[in-house]
Amino acid sequence: MTVRSFGLNEAGEEFFLYTIENDAVSVSVTDFGAAMVSLVDKQSGIDILLGFENVSDYIKQDAHIGGFIGRTANRTKGAKFTLNGTEYHIEANDGENNLHGGTLGFDRVKYETEITDNAVKFHRISSDGEMGYPGTLDVTVTYTLTEHGVEMKAEGTAVDHDTVFAMTNHNYYNLNGTGDILNHIVTIPADSYAEDASDGVAVLPLKPVEGTVFDFRTPKALGQDINSEEPQIVQNRGFDHHWAVNGKGLRTFAVCEGEKVVLTVESNLPGMHVYTANFLDGPVGKGGITYRPHSSVCFEPEFIPNGINYEGVVKPVVKQGETSVQIIRLSVSSR
């Protein structure tokens, strides 16, 4: 374990970068937004994550790069929801909708830190009413080295009121380290997906992937259909959709193959959002690289977007006194 300063914010608060490693990988994370800054496959030497070299650049960017997203990931229709008969209004920061919890979501705040040889634990209390959400939420995000990667475990305890908690990690992956991700070969074990409305909110009912560009049940290059005339692809300039991943519990969500590195994503969440960085255009990241559209792909295990407002889906509700444990596990190997 190594620890070094990651810079100051405008208020003079200091942030830190924590690096844990074994023979297979090196993982660096920061207490700003519990963000993952790098994930290096040691055999190839490739850092497969987009990111920045100091906390100032994380603060400046608005693409949620590497961050831990909360209280609710993705979009909430109309920036409102009803829980136990009470309607709550949260920040409308994406047109009329809420996106990723608000402008001061969990990926924009400082965490307390506890470290061990092979893990970094970030902790904070999200107060009742923060960003409009009900109830105090005790939040812990733990990064733990595994034999071939890292596990992210997000725990949310509803302290004094039922609330919502729907995390995800917003890593942007490029398994080649540079260039675009159009030749990345992806497999997603999902029979159905959600189309997006014109405002980007996922809508029900789910659609079968059979016979569509959204069928990744057999390996397929991301670039194969990314410029297709499918209206959903045209609208979003690429993939920006929710897949309902088959099965329950901790299971494989995606396998992504680059030229030298293979990434496997596992989770216990109901589904996954895949975003091919369609609107990423301008931030300058590690090594002075300017991040452009399709320079990376996000695999974001999640509850279905706007799930709190839908019936017949798993809702991201945590009862008072209970804890929701949401896991994302990343494994890398060399080809």
Contacts in CASP RR format, 6 or more apart in sequence:
PFRMAT RR
TARGET T0000
AUTHOR 0000-0000-0000
METHOD contacts of the structure
MODEL  1
MTVRSFGLNEAGEEFFLYTIENDAVSVSVTDFGAAMVSLVDKQSGIDILL
GFENVSDYIKQDAHIGGFIGRTANRTKGAKFTLNGTEYHIEANDGENNLH
GGTLGFDRVKYETEITDNAVKFHRISSDGEMGYPGTLDVTVTYTLTEHGV
EMKAEGTAVDHDTVFAMTNHNYYNLNGTGDILNHIVTIPADSYAEDASDG
VAVLPLKPVEGTVFDFRTPKALGQDINSEEPQIVQNRGFDHHWAVNGKGL
RTFAVCEGEKVVLTVESNLPGMHVYTANFLDGPVGKGGITYRPHSSVCFE
PEFIPNGINYEGVVKPVVKQGETSVQIIRLSVSSR
1 18 0 8 1.000
1 19 0 8 1.000
1 20 0 8 1.000
1 115 0 8 1.000
1 116 0 8 1.000
1 117 0 8 1.000
1 118 0 8 1.000
1 120 0 8 1.000
2 18 0 8 1.000
2 19 0 8 1.000
3 16 0 8 1.000
3 17 0 8 1.000
3 18 0 8 1.000
3 19 0 8 1.000
3 115 0 8 1.000
4 16 0 8 1.000
4 17 0 8 1.000
5 14 0 8 1.000
5 15 0 8 1.000
5 16 0 8 1.000
5 17 0 8 1.000
6 14 0 8 1.000
6 15 0 8 1.000
6 16 0 8 1.000
6 17 0 8 1.000
6 30 0 8 1.000
6 31 0 8 1.000
6 32 0 8 1.000
6 54 0 8 1.000
6 55 0 8 1.000
7 14 0 8 1.000
7 15 0 8 1.000
7 54 0 8 1.000
7 55 0 8 1.000
7 56 0 8 1.000
8 14 0 8 1.000
8 15 0 8 1.000
8 55 0 8 1.000
8 56 0 8 1.000
9 15 0 8 1.000
9 32 0 8 1.000
9 55 0 8 1.000
9 56 0 8 1.000
9 59 0 8 1.000
10 59 0 8 1.000
13 110 0 8 1.000
15 30 0 8 1.000
15 31 0 8 1.000
15 32 0 8 1.000
15 55 0 8 1.000
15 110 0 8 1.000
16 30 0 8 1.000
16 31 0 8 1.000
16 113 0 8 1.000
17 28 0 8 1.000
17 29 0 8 1.000
17 30 0 8 1.000
17 37 0 8 1.000
18 28 0 8 1.000
18 29 0 8 1.000
18 30 0 8 1.000
18 31 0 8 1.000
18 113 0 8 1.000
18 115 0 8 1.000
18 120 0 8 1.000
19 26 0 8 1.000
19 27 0 8 1.000
19 28 0 8 1.000
20 26 0 8 1.000
20 27 0 8 1.000
20 117 0 8 1.000
20 118 0 8 1.000
20 119 0 8 1.000
20 120 0 8 1.000
20 143 0 8 1.000
20 145 0 8 1.000
21 27 0 8 1.000
21 42 0 8 1.000
21 145 0 8 1.000
22 118 0 8 1.000
22 145 0 8 1.000
22 147 0 8 1.000
23 42 0 8 1.000
24 41 0 8 1.000
24 42 0 8 1.000
24 43 0 8 1.000
24 147 0 8 1.000
24 148 0 8 1.000
24 149 0 8 1.000
24 332 0 8 1.000
25 39 0 8 1.000
25 40 0 8 1.000
25 41 0 8 1.000
25 42 0 8 1.000
25 145 0 8 1.000
25 148 0 8 1.000
25 149 0 8 1.000
25 150 0 8 1.000
25 332 0 8 1.000
26 38 0 8 1.000
26 39 0 8 1.000
26 40 0 8 1.000
26 42 0 8 1.000
27 36 0 8 1.000
27 38 0 8 1.000
27 39 0 8 1.000
27 40 0 8 1.000
27 143 0 8 1.000
27 145 0 8 1.000
27 149 0 8 1.000
27 150 0 8 1.000
28 36 0 8 1.000
28 37 0 8 1.000
28 38 0 8 1.000
29 35 0 8 1.000
29 36 0 8 1.000
29 37 0 8 1.000
29 120 0 8 1.000
29 122 0 8 1.000
29 143 0 8 1.000
30 37 0 8 1.000
30 55 0 8 1.000
30 58 0 8 1.000
31 110 0 8 1.000
31 111 0 8 1.000
31 112 0 8 1.000
31 113 0 8 1.000
31 122 0 8 1.000
32 55 0 8 1.000
32 58 0 8 1.000
32 59 0 8 1.000
32 109 0 8 1.000
32 110 0 8 1.000
32 111 0 8 1.000
33 58 0 8 1.000
33 67 0 8 1.000
33 68 0 8 1.000
33 106 0 8 1.000
33 107 0 8 1.000
33 108 0 8 1.000
33 109 0 8 1.000
33 110 0 8 1.000
33 111 0 8 1.000
33 122 0 8 1.000
34 67 0 8 1.000
34 68 0 8 1.000
34 106 0 8 1.000
34 107 0 8 1.000
34 111 0 8 1.000
34 122 0 8 1.000
34 141 0 8 1.000
35 58 0 8 1.000
35 65 0 8 1.000
35 66 0 8 1.000
35 67 0 8 1.000
35 68 0 8 1.000
35 107 0 8 1.000
36 49 0 8 1.000
36 66 0 8 1.000
36 67 0 8 1.000
36 143 0 8 1.000
36 150 0 8 1.000
36 152 0 8 1.000
36 169 0 8 1.000
36 171 0 8 1.000
37 49 0 8 1.000
37 51 0 8 1.000
37 52 0 8 1.000
37 66 0 8 1.000
38 47 0 8 1.000
38 49 0 8 1.000
38 51 0 8 1.000
38 286 0 8 1.000
39 47 0 8 1.000
39 48 0 8 1.000
39 49 0 8 1.000
39 149 0 8 1.000
39 150 0 8 1.000
39 171 0 8 1.000
39 330 0 8 1.000
39 332 0 8 1.000
40 46 0 8 1.000
40 47 0 8 1.000
40 48 0 8 1.000
41 48 0 8 1.000
41 260 0 8 1.000
41 261 0 8 1.000
41 332 0 8 1.000
41 333 0 8 1.000
41 334 0 8 1.000
43 334 0 8 1.000
44 260 0 8 1.000
44 261 0 8 1.000
44 334 0 8 1.000
46 175 0 8 1.000
46 176 0 8 1.000
46 177 0 8 1.000
46 260 0 8 1.000
46 261 0 8 1.000
47 177 0 8 1.000
47 286 0 8 1.000
48 173 0 8 1.000
48 174 0 8 1.000
48 175 0 8 1.000
48 177 0 8 1.000
48 261 0 8 1.000
48 263 0 8 1.000
48 332 0 8 1.000
49 66 0 8 1.000
49 171 0 8 1.000
49 172 0 8 1.000
49 173 0 8 1.000
49 174 0 8 1.000
50 65 0 8 1.000
50 66 0 8 1.000
50 171 0 8 1.000
50 172 0 8 1.000
50 173 0 8 1.000
50 174 0 8 1.000
50 285 0 8 1.000
50 286 0 8 1.000
50 291 0 8 1.000
50 295 0 8 1.000
50 296 0 8 1.000
51 57 0 8 1.000
51 58 0 8 1.000
51 65 0 8 1.000
51 66 0 8 1.000
51 172 0 8 1.000
51 285 0 8 1.000
51 286 0 8 1.000
52 58 0 8 1.000
52 61 0 8 1.000
52 65 0 8 1.000
52 283 0 8 1.000
52 285 0 8 1.000
52 286 0 8 1.000
53 285 0 8 1.000
53 286 0 8 1.000
53 287 0 8 1.000
57 283 0 8 1.000
57 284 0 8 1.000
57 285 0 8 1.000
58 65 0 8 1.000
59 108 0 8 1.000
60 283 0 8 1.000
61 283 0 8 1.000
63 172 0 8 1.000
63 280 0 8 1.000
63 283 0 8 1.000
63 291 0 8 1.000
64 100 0 8 1.000
64 107 0 8 1.000
64 170 0 8 1.000
65 170 0 8 1.000
65 171 0 8 1.000
65 172 0 8 1.000
65 283 0 8 1.000
65 291 0 8 1.000
66 107 0 8 1.000
66 169 0 8 1.000
66 170 0 8 1.000
66 171 0 8 1.000
66 172 0 8 1.000
67 107 0 8 1.000
67 169 0 8 1.000
67 170 0 8 1.000
67 171 0 8 1.000
68 106 0 8 1.000
68 107 0 8 1.000
68 122 0 8 1.000
68 141 0 8 1.000
68 152 0 8 1.000
68 154 0 8 1.000
68 167 0 8 1.000
68 168 0 8 1.000
68 169 0 8 1.000
68 170 0 8 1.000
69 100 0 8 1.000
69 101 0 8 1.000
69 105 0 8 1.000
69 106 0 8 1.000
69 107 0 8 1.000
69 167 0 8 1.000
69 168 0 8 1.000
69 169 0 8 1.000
69 170 0 8 1.000
69 300 0 8 1.000
70 100 0 8 1.000
70 101 0 8 1.000
70 105 0 8 1.000
70 106 0 8 1.000
70 107 0 8 1.000
70 165 0 8 1.000
70 166 0 8 1.000
70 167 0 8 1.000
70 168 0 8 1.000
71 101 0 8 1.000
71 105 0 8 1.000
71 106 0 8 1.000
71 126 0 8 1.000
71 130 0 8 1.000
71 131 0 8 1.000
71 133 0 8 1.000
71 137 0 8 1.000
71 163 0 8 1.000
71 164 0 8 1.000
71 165 0 8 1.000
71 166 0 8 1.000
72 98 0 8 1.000
72 100 0 8 1.000
72 101 0 8 1.000
72 133 0 8 1.000
72 164 0 8 1.000
72 165 0 8 1.000
72 166 0 8 1.000
72 303 0 8 1.000
72 308 0 8 1.000
72 316 0 8 1.000
73 100 0 8 1.000
73 101 0 8 1.000
73 166 0 8 1.000
73 167 0 8 1.000
73 168 0 8 1.000
73 170 0 8 1.000
73 273 0 8 1.000
73 300 0 8 1.000
73 302 0 8 1.000
73 303 0 8 1.000
73 305 0 8 1.000
74 99 0 8 1.000
74 100 0 8 1.000
74 166 0 8 1.000
74 168 0 8 1.000
74 202 0 8 1.000
74 242 0 8 1.000
74 273 0 8 1.000
74 300 0 8 1.000
74 302 0 8 1.000
74 305 0 8 1.000
74 306 0 8 1.000
75 94 0 8 1.000
75 97 0 8 1.000
75 98 0 8 1.000
75 99 0 8 1.000
75 199 0 8 1.000
75 200 0 8 1.000
75 201 0 8 1.000
75 202 0 8 1.000
75 305 0 8 1.000
75 306 0 8 1.000
76 90 0 8 1.000
76 97 0 8 1.000
76 98 0 8 1.000
76 101 0 8 1.000
76 305 0 8 1.000
76 306 0 8 1.000
76 308 0 8 1.000
76 309 0 8 1.000
77 97 0 8 1.000
77 201 0 8 1.000
77 306 0 8 1.000
77 309 0 8 1.000
78 92 0 8 1.000
78 96 0 8 1.000
78 97 0 8 1.000
78 98 0 8 1.000
79 89 0 8 1.000
79 90 0 8 1.000
79 91 0 8 1.000
79 92 0 8 1.000
79 93 0 8 1.000
79 96 0 8 1.000
79 97 0 8 1.000
79 98 0 8 1.000
80 87 0 8 1.000
80 88 0 8 1.000
80 89 0 8 1.000
80 90 0 8 1.000
81 87 0 8 1.000
81 88 0 8 1.000
81 90 0 8 1.000
81 164 0 8 1.000
81 308 0 8 1.000
81 309 0 8 1.000
82 88 0 8 1.000
82 309 0 8 1.000
83 134 0 8 1.000
83 162 0 8 1.000
83 163 0 8 1.000
83 164 0 8 1.000
83 308 0 8 1.000
83 317 0 8 1.000
84 162 0 8 1.000
86 134 0 8 1.000
88 132 0 8 1.000
88 133 0 8 1.000
88 134 0 8 1.000
89 132 0 8 1.000
90 98 0 8 1.000
90 101 0 8 1.000
90 102 0 8 1.000
90 131 0 8 1.000
90 132 0 8 1.000
90 133 0 8 1.000
91 98 0 8 1.000
91 101 0 8 1.000
91 102 0 8 1.000
91 103 0 8 1.000
91 131 0 8 1.000
91 132 0 8 1.000
92 98 0 8 1.000
93 99 0 8 1.000
93 101 0 8 1.000
93 102 0 8 1.000
93 103 0 8 1.000
94 199 0 8 1.000
95 199 0 8 1.000
96 199 0 8 1.000
97 199 0 8 1.000
97 200 0 8 1.000
97 201 0 8 1.000
100 107 0 8 1.000
100 170 0 8 1.000
101 131 0 8 1.000
101 133 0 8 1.000
102 131 0 8 1.000
104 130 0 8 1.000
104 131 0 8 1.000
105 131 0 8 1.000
106 124 0 8 1.000
106 126 0 8 1.000
106 139 0 8 1.000
106 167 0 8 1.000
107 170 0 8 1.000
109 124 0 8 1.000
110 124 0 8 1.000
111 122 0 8 1.000
111 123 0 8 1.000
111 124 0 8 1.000
111 141 0 8 1.000
112 122 0 8 1.000
112 123 0 8 1.000
112 124 0 8 1.000
113 120 0 8 1.000
113 121 0 8 1.000
113 122 0 8 1.000
113 123 0 8 1.000
114 120 0 8 1.000
114 121 0 8 1.000
114 123 0 8 1.000
115 121 0 8 1.000
118 144 0 8 1.000
118 145 0 8 1.000
119 142 0 8 1.000
119 143 0 8 1.000
119 144 0 8 1.000
119 145 0 8 1.000
120 142 0 8 1.000
120 143 0 8 1.000
121 140 0 8 1.000
121 141 0 8 1.000
121 142 0 8 1.000
121 143 0 8 1.000
122 140 0 8 1.000
122 141 0 8 1.000
122 142 0 8 1.000
122 143 0 8 1.000
123 138 0 8 1.000
123 139 0 8 1.000
123 140 0 8 1.000
123 141 0 8 1.000
124 139 0 8 1.000
125 136 0 8 1.000
125 137 0 8 1.000
125 138 0 8 1.000
125 139 0 8 1.000
125 159 0 8 1.000
126 133 0 8 1.000
126 136 0 8 1.000
126 137 0 8 1.000
126 138 0 8 1.000
126 139 0 8 1.000
127 135 0 8 1.000
127 136 0 8 1.000
128 134 0 8 1.000
128 135 0 8 1.000
128 136 0 8 1.000
128 160 0 8 1.000
128 161 0 8 1.000
129 135 0 8 1.000
133 163 0 8 1.000
133 164 0 8 1.000
134 161 0 8 1.000
134 162 0 8 1.000
134 163 0 8 1.000
135 158 0 8 1.000
135 159 0 8 1.000
135 160 0 8 1.000
135 161 0 8 1.000
135 162 0 8 1.000
135 163 0 8 1.000
136 158 0 8 1.000
136 159 0 8 1.000
136 160 0 8 1.000
136 161 0 8 1.000
137 156 0 8 1.000
137 157 0 8 1.000
137 158 0 8 1.000
137 159 0 8 1.000
137 163 0 8 1.000
137 165 0 8 1.000
137 318 0 8 1.000
138 156 0 8 1.000
138 157 0 8 1.000
138 159 0 8 1.000
139 154 0 8 1.000
139 155 0 8 1.000
139 156 0 8 1.000
139 157 0 8 1.000
139 165 0 8 1.000
140 153 0 8 1.000
140 154 0 8 1.000
140 155 0 8 1.000
140 156 0 8 1.000
141 152 0 8 1.000
141 153 0 8 1.000
141 154 0 8 1.000
141 155 0 8 1.000
141 167 0 8 1.000
142 151 0 8 1.000
142 152 0 8 1.000
142 153 0 8 1.000
142 155 0 8 1.000
143 150 0 8 1.000
143 151 0 8 1.000
143 152 0 8 1.000
144 150 0 8 1.000
144 151 0 8 1.000
144 153 0 8 1.000
146 329 0 8 1.000
146 331 0 8 1.000
148 331 0 8 1.000
148 332 0 8 1.000
148 333 0 8 1.000
149 329 0 8 1.000
149 330 0 8 1.000
149 331 0 8 1.000
149 332 0 8 1.000
150 329 0 8 1.000
150 330 0 8 1.000
151 327 0 8 1.000
151 328 0 8 1.000
151 329 0 8 1.000
151 330 0 8 1.000
152 169 0 8 1.000
152 327 0 8 1.000
152 328 0 8 1.000
152 329 0 8 1.000
152 330 0 8 1.000
153 325 0 8 1.000
153 326 0 8 1.000
153 327 0 8 1.000
154 167 0 8 1.000
154 325 0 8 1.000
154 326 0 8 1.000
154 327 0 8 1.000
155 323 0 8 1.000
155 324 0 8 1.000
155 325 0 8 1.000
155 326 0 8 1.000
156 165 0 8 1.000
156 318 0 8 1.000
156 323 0 8 1.000
156 324 0 8 1.000
156 325 0 8 1.000
157 318 0 8 1.000
157 321 0 8 1.000
157 322 0 8 1.000
157 323 0 8 1.000
158 165 0 8 1.000
158 318 0 8 1.000
158 319 0 8 1.000
158 320 0 8 1.000
158 321 0 8 1.000
158 322 0 8 1.000
158 323 0 8 1.000
159 320 0 8 1.000
159 321 0 8 1.000
160 320 0 8 1.000
161 320 0 8 1.000
162 317 0 8 1.000
162 318 0 8 1.000
162 319 0 8 1.000
162 320 0 8 1.000
163 317 0 8 1.000
163 318 0 8 1.000
164 308 0 8 1.000
164 315 0 8 1.000
164 316 0 8 1.000
164 317 0 8 1.000
164 318 0 8 1.000
165 316 0 8 1.000
165 318 0 8 1.000
165 324 0 8 1.000
165 326 0 8 1.000
166 302 0 8 1.000
166 303 0 8 1.000
166 308 0 8 1.000
166 316 0 8 1.000
166 326 0 8 1.000
167 302 0 8 1.000
167 326 0 8 1.000
168 269 0 8 1.000
168 273 0 8 1.000
168 300 0 8 1.000
168 301 0 8 1.000
168 302 0 8 1.000
168 328 0 8 1.000
169 300 0 8 1.000
169 301 0 8 1.000
169 328 0 8 1.000
170 298 0 8 1.000
170 300 0 8 1.000
171 298 0 8 1.000
171 299 0 8 1.000
172 277 0 8 1.000
172 280 0 8 1.000
172 291 0 8 1.000
172 295 0 8 1.000
172 296 0 8 1.000
172 297 0 8 1.000
172 298 0 8 1.000
173 181 0 8 1.000
173 256 0 8 1.000
173 263 0 8 1.000
173 296 0 8 1.000
173 297 0 8 1.000
173 298 0 8 1.000
173 299 0 8 1.000
174 181 0 8 1.000
174 295 0 8 1.000
174 296 0 8 1.000
174 297 0 8 1.000
175 181 0 8 1.000
175 184 0 8 1.000
175 256 0 8 1.000
175 257 0 8 1.000
175 258 0 8 1.000
175 259 0 8 1.000
175 260 0 8 1.000
175 261 0 8 1.000
175 262 0 8 1.000
175 263 0 8 1.000
176 184 0 8 1.000
176 258 0 8 1.000
176 259 0 8 1.000
176 260 0 8 1.000
176 261 0 8 1.000
178 289 0 8 1.000
179 295 0 8 1.000
180 292 0 8 1.000
180 294 0 8 1.000
180 295 0 8 1.000
181 222 0 8 1.000
181 276 0 8 1.000
181 277 0 8 1.000
181 294 0 8 1.000
181 295 0 8 1.000
181 296 0 8 1.000
181 297 0 8 1.000
182 221 0 8 1.000
182 222 0 8 1.000
182 223 0 8 1.000
182 226 0 8 1.000
182 294 0 8 1.000
183 221 0 8 1.000
183 222 0 8 1.000
183 223 0 8 1.000
183 258 0 8 1.000
183 259 0 8 1.000
184 221 0 8 1.000
184 222 0 8 1.000
184 256 0 8 1.000
184 257 0 8 1.000
184 258 0 8 1.000
184 297 0 8 1.000
185 219 0 8 1.000
185 220 0 8 1.000
185 221 0 8 1.000
185 222 0 8 1.000
185 256 0 8 1.000
185 257 0 8 1.000
185 258 0 8 1.000
186 216 0 8 1.000
186 219 0 8 1.000
186 220 0 8 1.000
186 221 0 8 1.000
186 222 0 8 1.000
186 254 0 8 1.000
186 255 0 8 1.000
186 256 0 8 1.000
186 257 0 8 1.000
186 274 0 8 1.000
186 297 0 8 1.000
187 216 0 8 1.000
187 217 0 8 1.000
187 218 0 8 1.000
187 219 0 8 1.000
187 220 0 8 1.000
187 254 0 8 1.000
187 255 0 8 1.000
187 256 0 8 1.000
188 216 0 8 1.000
188 217 0 8 1.000
188 243 0 8 1.000
188 245 0 8 1.000
188 253 0 8 1.000
188 254 0 8 1.000
188 272 0 8 1.000
188 274 0 8 1.000
189 217 0 8 1.000
189 245 0 8 1.000
189 246 0 8 1.000
189 251 0 8 1.000
189 252 0 8 1.000
189 253 0 8 1.000
190 209 0 8 1.000
190 216 0 8 1.000
190 217 0 8 1.000
190 243 0 8 1.000
190 244 0 8 1.000
190 245 0 8 1.000
190 246 0 8 1.000
190 271 0 8 1.000
190 272 0 8 1.000
191 208 0 8 1.000
191 209 0 8 1.000
191 210 0 8 1.000
191 217 0 8 1.000
191 244 0 8 1.000
191 246 0 8 1.000
192 206 0 8 1.000
192 207 0 8 1.000
192 208 0 8 1.000
192 209 0 8 1.000
192 243 0 8 1.000
192 244 0 8 1.000
193 206 0 8 1.000
193 207 0 8 1.000
193 209 0 8 1.000
193 212 0 8 1.000
193 214 0 8 1.000
193 241 0 8 1.000
193 242 0 8 1.000
193 243 0 8 1.000
193 244 0 8 1.000
194 202 0 8 1.000
194 203 0 8 1.000
194 204 0 8 1.000
194 206 0 8 1.000
194 207 0 8 1.000
194 241 0 8 1.000
194 242 0 8 1.000
194 243 0 8 1.000
194 244 0 8 1.000
194 304 0 8 1.000
194 305 0 8 1.000
195 202 0 8 1.000
195 203 0 8 1.000
195 207 0 8 1.000
195 232 0 8 1.000
195 241 0 8 1.000
196 202 0 8 1.000
196 203 0 8 1.000
196 232 0 8 1.000
196 235 0 8 1.000
196 236 0 8 1.000
196 240 0 8 1.000
196 241 0 8 1.000
197 203 0 8 1.000
198 235 0 8 1.000
200 236 0 8 1.000
200 240 0 8 1.000
201 305 0 8 1.000
201 306 0 8 1.000
202 241 0 8 1.000
202 242 0 8 1.000
202 304 0 8 1.000
202 305 0 8 1.000
202 306 0 8 1.000
204 304 0 8 1.000
204 310 0 8 1.000
204 313 0 8 1.000
206 244 0 8 1.000
207 214 0 8 1.000
209 215 0 8 1.000
209 216 0 8 1.000
209 217 0 8 1.000
209 243 0 8 1.000
212 230 0 8 1.000
213 225 0 8 1.000
213 228 0 8 1.000
213 230 0 8 1.000
213 233 0 8 1.000
214 232 0 8 1.000
214 239 0 8 1.000
214 241 0 8 1.000
214 243 0 8 1.000
216 243 0 8 1.000
219 255 0 8 1.000
219 257 0 8 1.000
222 239 0 8 1.000
222 276 0 8 1.000
222 294 0 8 1.000
222 297 0 8 1.000
225 233 0 8 1.000
226 233 0 8 1.000
226 238 0 8 1.000
226 239 0 8 1.000
226 276 0 8 1.000
226 294 0 8 1.000
227 233 0 8 1.000
227 238 0 8 1.000
228 234 0 8 1.000
232 241 0 8 1.000
233 239 0 8 1.000
236 278 0 8 1.000
237 278 0 8 1.000
237 279 0 8 1.000
237 293 0 8 1.000
238 276 0 8 1.000
238 278 0 8 1.000
238 294 0 8 1.000
239 274 0 8 1.000
239 275 0 8 1.000
239 276 0 8 1.000
239 278 0 8 1.000
239 297 0 8 1.000
240 273 0 8 1.000
240 274 0 8 1.000
240 275 0 8 1.000
240 276 0 8 1.000
240 278 0 8 1.000
241 273 0 8 1.000
241 274 0 8 1.000
242 271 0 8 1.000
242 272 0 8 1.000
242 273 0 8 1.000
242 302 0 8 1.000
242 304 0 8 1.000
242 305 0 8 1.000
243 271 0 8 1.000
243 272 0 8 1.000
243 273 0 8 1.000
243 274 0 8 1.000
244 270 0 8 1.000
244 271 0 8 1.000
244 304 0 8 1.000
245 251 0 8 1.000
245 253 0 8 1.000
245 267 0 8 1.000
245 270 0 8 1.000
245 271 0 8 1.000
245 272 0 8 1.000
245 301 0 8 1.000
248 268 0 8 1.000
249 268 0 8 1.000
250 266 0 8 1.000
250 267 0 8 1.000
250 268 0 8 1.000
250 327 0 8 1.000
250 329 0 8 1.000
251 266 0 8 1.000
251 267 0 8 1.000
251 268 0 8 1.000
252 264 0 8 1.000
252 265 0 8 1.000
252 266 0 8 1.000
253 265 0 8 1.000
253 266 0 8 1.000
253 267 0 8 1.000
253 271 0 8 1.000
253 272 0 8 1.000
253 299 0 8 1.000
253 301 0 8 1.000
254 263 0 8 1.000
254 264 0 8 1.000
254 265 0 8 1.000
254 272 0 8 1.000
254 274 0 8 1.000
254 299 0 8 1.000
255 262 0 8 1.000
255 263 0 8 1.000
255 264 0 8 1.000
255 265 0 8 1.000
256 262 0 8 1.000
256 263 0 8 1.000
256 264 0 8 1.000
256 265 0 8 1.000
256 297 0 8 1.000
256 299 0 8 1.000
257 263 0 8 1.000
257 335 0 8 1.000
258 335 0 8 1.000
259 335 0 8 1.000
260 334 0 8 1.000
260 335 0 8 1.000
261 332 0 8 1.000
261 333 0 8 1.000
261 334 0 8 1.000
261 335 0 8 1.000
262 332 0 8 1.000
262 333 0 8 1.000
262 334 0 8 1.000
262 335 0 8 1.000
263 330 0 8 1.000
263 331 0 8 1.000
263 332 0 8 1.000
264 330 0 8 1.000
264 331 0 8 1.000
264 332 0 8 1.000
264 333 0 8 1.000
265 272 0 8 1.000
265 299 0 8 1.000
265 301 0 8 1.000
265 328 0 8 1.000
265 329 0 8 1.000
265 330 0 8 1.000
266 327 0 8 1.000
266 328 0 8 1.000
266 329 0 8 1.000
266 330 0 8 1.000
266 331 0 8 1.000
267 301 0 8 1.000
267 326 0 8 1.000
267 327 0 8 1.000
267 328 0 8 1.000
267 329 0 8 1.000
268 325 0 8 1.000
268 326 0 8 1.000
268 327 0 8 1.000
269 301 0 8 1.000
269 302 0 8 1.000
269 303 0 8 1.000
269 326 0 8 1.000
269 327 0 8 1.000
269 328 0 8 1.000
270 302 0 8 1.000
270 303 0 8 1.000
270 304 0 8 1.000
270 313 0 8 1.000
270 314 0 8 1.000
271 301 0 8 1.000
271 302 0 8 1.000
271 303 0 8 1.000
271 304 0 8 1.000
272 299 0 8 1.000
272 300 0 8 1.000
272 301 0 8 1.000
272 302 0 8 1.000
273 298 0 8 1.000
273 300 0 8 1.000
273 302 0 8 1.000
273 305 0 8 1.000
274 297 0 8 1.000
274 298 0 8 1.000
274 299 0 8 1.000
274 300 0 8 1.000
275 297 0 8 1.000
275 298 0 8 1.000
275 300 0 8 1.000
276 294 0 8 1.000
276 296 0 8 1.000
276 297 0 8 1.000
276 298 0 8 1.000
277 291 0 8 1.000
277 292 0 8 1.000
277 293 0 8 1.000
277 294 0 8 1.000
277 295 0 8 1.000
277 296 0 8 1.000
277 297 0 8 1.000
277 298 0 8 1.000
278 293 0 8 1.000
278 294 0 8 1.000
279 293 0 8 1.000
280 291 0 8 1.000
280 292 0 8 1.000
280 293 0 8 1.000
280 295 0 8 1.000
280 296 0 8 1.000
281 291 0 8 1.000
281 292 0 8 1.000
281 293 0 8 1.000
282 290 0 8 1.000
282 291 0 8 1.000
282 292 0 8 1.000
283 290 0 8 1.000
283 291 0 8 1.000
284 290 0 8 1.000
284 291 0 8 1.000
285 291 0 8 1.000
301 326 0 8 1.000
301 328 0 8 1.000
303 313 0 8 1.000
303 314 0 8 1.000
303 315 0 8 1.000
303 316 0 8 1.000
304 310 0 8 1.000
304 313 0 8 1.000
304 314 0 8 1.000
307 313 0 8 1.000
307 315 0 8 1.000
307 316 0 8 1.000
308 315 0 8 1.000
308 316 0 8 1.000
308 317 0 8 1.000
316 324 0 8 1.000
318 324 0 8 1.000
END
